[in-house]
Amino acid sequence: MMMLGAFLLFLTISCGSNKKASETSEQTESASVNVPQFDADSAYLYIQKQVDFGPRVPNTKEHVACGNYLAQQLEAFGAVVSSQYADLVAYDGTLLKSRNIIGSFKPDNKKRLALFAHWDTRPWADNDPDEKNHRVPVLGANDGASGVGVLLEIARLIQQQQPELGIDIILFDAEDYGTPQFYTGKHTEESWCLGSQYWSRNPHVQGYNARFGILLDMVGGQNSTFAKEGYSEEFAPDINKKVWKAAKKLGYGNIFQDERGGRVTDDHLFINRIARIKTIDIIPFEPEGDFTPTWHTIHDDMEHIDKNTLKAVGQTVMEVIYNEK
């Protein structure tokens, strides 16, 4: 009887211990981070505000006015804002009065994440089906304003609830002044992304580093889908995996498709090569080589911005940055 009693006592303790361990595990799983809800309507309004300035081409008054607005908006959201003014040389020798705009949250935190977009627009609609439009500036609702609009909404939410890591929102200039299709001279990838090339060599903080970066480009198009861009897979496959896993968890697996896309010469390429910060590009890219039907055309306007796409991208990025420890 004593042996049986001891056995029963051991069984009770063991079961109790297992129950306690199970409860602890469940509590850990349930203690997930409270991620703020991304407001696509708000992001849409930030895009509209940029478009209202007109095309934001370097060396124009519209460009200057929009740059001032973006810096003021980030500051209003509580970011520590700085600007990099630089004269950057375009493919044809044109001197571009450029401005990179940086908004930093928790600037003293050594653990940082970087979120990127470009805020300038294309001087020429050189991919427009109508050749008469090839020298008309692009309004850039999707190509430029959408990524910035998403980041402004993220900044607004960060002001209300700070993630654990410091966040840098970096808006690049002179991304879209690359060699036009009608140019008969030499075409090089270095003619693109002049602002990010400058920042990568001259970061806003000496010795700047981030755990990783996420670039948003053309993230508001109708019916857009996103594959894992080729250079992102080469330089930062683990970050791609993290982001696409977050999208799937949120129910956006139909938009963030788990397949490899083509390589795109974009700001992240130079951040990876020069600044050595692992950075991915969330950008739509079709197998036939096009981005979206409005890309570098006069139709890149608010009529073709989709709040569902903005929500999927914005909420996914929020899920990632708020779960970093």
Secondary structure, 3 states (H helix, E strand, C coil): CHHHHHHHHHHHHHHHHHHHHHHHHHHHHHCCCCCCCCCHHHHHHHHHHHHHCCCCCCCCHHHHHHHHHHHHHHHHCCCEEEEEEEEEECCCCCEEEEEEEEEEECCCCCCEEEEEEECCCCCCCCCCCCHHHCCCCCCCHHHHHHHHHHHHHHHHHHHHCCCCCEEEEEEECCCCCCCCCCCCCCCCHHHCCHHHHHHHHCCCCCCCCCCCEEEECCCCECCCCEEECHHHHHHCHHHHHHHHHHHHHCCCCCCEEEEECCCCCCHHHHHHHHHCCCEEEECCCCCCCCCCCCCCCCCCCHHHECHHHHHHHHHHHHHHHHCCC
